[in-house]
Amino acid sequence: MSRLRACVLGATGIAGQEFVVALQRHPFFELVRIGASQRSAKKKFLDAITDPGGKVNWFPRETLDDQTAALQVEDAAQMSVDGIDVVFTAVESDAAKLLEPRFAEKVPVISTASAFRCDEDVPVFLPAVNMDHAALIDVQRKRRGWQGFITPGPNCTTTGLAITLKPLDQAFGVDKVVMTSLQAVSGAGRSPGVAALDIIDNVIPYIAKEEEKVERETKKILGRVEGNTIVAAPIAVSCTCTRVNVLEGHTESVFVGLSRAASLGDARSAMEEFGSAFLALGLPSSPKRLITVQTDPYRPQPRLDRDAENGMTTTVGRFREEPVLGGVKYVLVSHNTRMGAARGGLLIAEYLVKQGYIERSK
Ligand SMILES: NC(=O)c1ccc[n+]([C@@H]2O[C@H](COP(=O)([O-])OP(=O)(O)OC[C@H]3O[C@@H](n4cnc5c(N)ncnc54)[C@H](OP(=O)(O)O)[C@@H]3O)[C@@H](O)[C@H]2O)c1
């Protein structure tokens, strides 16, 4: 199969750079165009991410290749969809609200932004968790008269939570969830980002709009398709989201109430075995395990576990009985810019290629 022509919008930012690097030498996609704000437009990609003092603001740990460095950045607001089969977007919600529908009229848009996550005809895919929500793609296309569609991924804090709740919900029924997050600084992006003066030697106990997003999205992702929409899962979710002095990898302390009694061993096995049918597809960005359970009581730790399986597995540890809600409790680490943003979106795109939802545009 000839590779599909991909475009990244917001390519100069933290999540956008992760898309760019993941698309270098990708078997399904070829990165042909990149867009960002007017500030970066008409510059070569490398120049656009280099500040006036000569510092290159490159975030991923992989090297930027020469061919990608030389791509000319376009003003996303002025870009056409010519010669593009799929668009990956990594821009803030306000910009996404304007840009994404314009591209979705013609081609599929895989987004990291929150702009359309609440719309009733928009699936919020999480690998292996809710692939049946793809039924909404046809509903969305028909309702909006689009050839393409928009599929955002979850907020990066929802990702680890929902992926670990799904196997528990399938096996035992989840009815209550209480979660406290310790979120990495990279989750706030570069602009405005988090100032070093505020976060070093500190914990910030509030992240604007984050708790509402996690509570709402978790229920939608774990919900079921009914007719032309998704009925949210009847789960009570309550969380506190904090920012900590960690570069990458969100840690979450999760307390789960189950509707049917489960032994710790059964709950752990449900997590370890989760997603086997999806993993068997052998998609290029897929990990070998979606959830890795650690028995060492000092794990998971962001520094030791965030990069497991290239940042695509969620590491769970401190598995214990939860006496207050009646269920289990655990700690997880999930990579916010990889599974929680660009590479998670790319894995969904790979799945949608295999299912025929993304194809060469005419
Ligand atoms: N960081 C994470 O861990 C993470 C995880 C999940 C989801 N997300 C989501 O991903 C999106 C991007 O976040 P980020 O952390 O990568 O932010 P970021 O580092 O601040 O990057 C923002 C990007 O958006 C571009 N941009 C800004 N205004 C624009 C406009 N009007 N038109 C076109 N492009 C515009 C910027 O281009 P210029 O350089 O030209 O200004 C830059 O490329 C957000 O919606 C965020 O919620 C981020």
The ligand as a MOL file (V3000), in Angstrom:
LIG
                    3D

  0  0  0     0  0            999 V3000
M  V30 BEGIN CTAB
M  V30 COUNTS 48 52 0 0 0
M  V30 BEGIN ATOM
M  V30 1 N 1.1680 18.4020 26.2740 0
M  V30 2 C 0.4790 17.3120 26.5310 0
M  V30 3 O 0.9230 16.4340 27.2890 0
M  V30 4 C -0.8860 17.1010 25.9120 0
M  V30 5 C -1.5350 15.8740 26.1430 0
M  V30 6 C -2.8090 15.6560 25.6030 0
M  V30 7 C -3.4150 16.6510 24.8670 0
M  V30 8 N -2.7740 17.8190 24.6730 0 CHG=1
M  V30 9 C -3.4650 18.8400 23.8580 0
M  V30 10 O -2.6930 19.0750 22.6880 0
M  V30 11 C -2.8910 20.4210 22.2590 0
M  V30 12 C -1.5380 21.0880 22.1270 0
M  V30 13 O -0.9070 21.1000 23.4010 0
M  V30 14 P 0.6540 21.3280 23.5880 0
M  V30 15 O 0.9380 20.9120 24.9720 0
M  V30 16 O 1.4120 20.6990 22.4730 0 CHG=-1
M  V30 17 O 0.7310 22.9360 23.4750 0
M  V30 18 P 1.9440 23.8720 23.0130 0
M  V30 19 O 3.2510 23.2280 23.2900 0
M  V30 20 O 1.6820 25.1780 23.6290 0
M  V30 21 O 1.7650 23.9810 21.4080 0
M  V30 22 C 0.7050 24.6900 20.8400 0
M  V30 23 C 0.7790 24.5750 19.3150 0
M  V30 24 O -0.3760 25.1940 18.7500 0
M  V30 25 C 0.0520 26.1330 17.7420 0
M  V30 26 N -0.9150 27.2280 17.6450 0
M  V30 27 C -1.2290 28.1500 18.5950 0
M  V30 28 N -2.2130 28.9570 18.1390 0
M  V30 29 C -2.5130 28.5290 16.8840 0
M  V30 30 C -3.4240 28.9580 15.8860 0
M  V30 31 N -4.2550 29.9800 16.0970 0
M  V30 32 N -3.4600 28.2840 14.7320 0
M  V30 33 C -2.6450 27.2280 14.4980 0
M  V30 34 N -1.7480 26.7710 15.4040 0
M  V30 35 C -1.7020 27.4230 16.5800 0
M  V30 36 C 1.4100 26.6140 18.2070 0
M  V30 37 O 2.0970 27.1420 17.0870 0
M  V30 38 P 3.1760 28.3190 17.2300 0
M  V30 39 O 4.4550 27.6740 17.6900 0
M  V30 40 O 3.2580 28.8290 15.8270 0
M  V30 41 O 2.6340 29.3190 18.2060 0
M  V30 42 C 1.9910 25.2630 18.6890 0
M  V30 43 O 2.4150 24.5050 17.5840 0
M  V30 44 C -3.8010 21.0740 23.3180 0
M  V30 45 O -5.1410 21.0420 22.8780 0
M  V30 46 C -3.6170 20.1850 24.5260 0
M  V30 47 O -4.7230 20.2170 25.3910 0
M  V30 48 C -1.5260 18.0820 25.1550 0
M  V30 END ATOM
M  V30 BEGIN BOND
M  V30 1 1 1 2
M  V30 2 2 2 3
M  V30 3 1 2 4
M  V30 4 1 4 5
M  V30 5 2 4 48
M  V30 6 2 5 6
M  V30 7 1 6 7
M  V30 8 2 7 8
M  V30 9 1 8 9
M  V30 10 1 8 48
M  V30 11 1 9 10
M  V30 12 1 9 46
M  V30 13 1 10 11
M  V30 14 1 11 12
M  V30 15 1 11 44
M  V30 16 1 12 13
M  V30 17 1 13 14
M  V30 18 2 14 15
M  V30 19 1 14 16
M  V30 20 1 14 17
M  V30 21 1 17 18
M  V30 22 2 18 19
M  V30 23 1 18 20
M  V30 24 1 18 21
M  V30 25 1 21 22
M  V30 26 1 22 23
M  V30 27 1 23 24
M  V30 28 1 23 42
M  V30 29 1 24 25
M  V30 30 1 25 26
M  V30 31 1 25 36
M  V30 32 1 26 27
M  V30 33 1 26 35
M  V30 34 2 27 28
M  V30 35 1 28 29
M  V30 36 1 29 30
M  V30 37 2 29 35
M  V30 38 1 30 31
M  V30 39 2 30 32
M  V30 40 1 32 33
M  V30 41 2 33 34
M  V30 42 1 34 35
M  V30 43 1 36 37
M  V30 44 1 36 42
M  V30 45 1 37 38
M  V30 46 2 38 39
M  V30 47 1 38 40
M  V30 48 1 38 41
M  V30 49 1 42 43
M  V30 50 1 44 45
M  V30 51 1 44 46
M  V30 52 1 46 47
M  V30 END BOND
M  V30 END CTAB
M  END
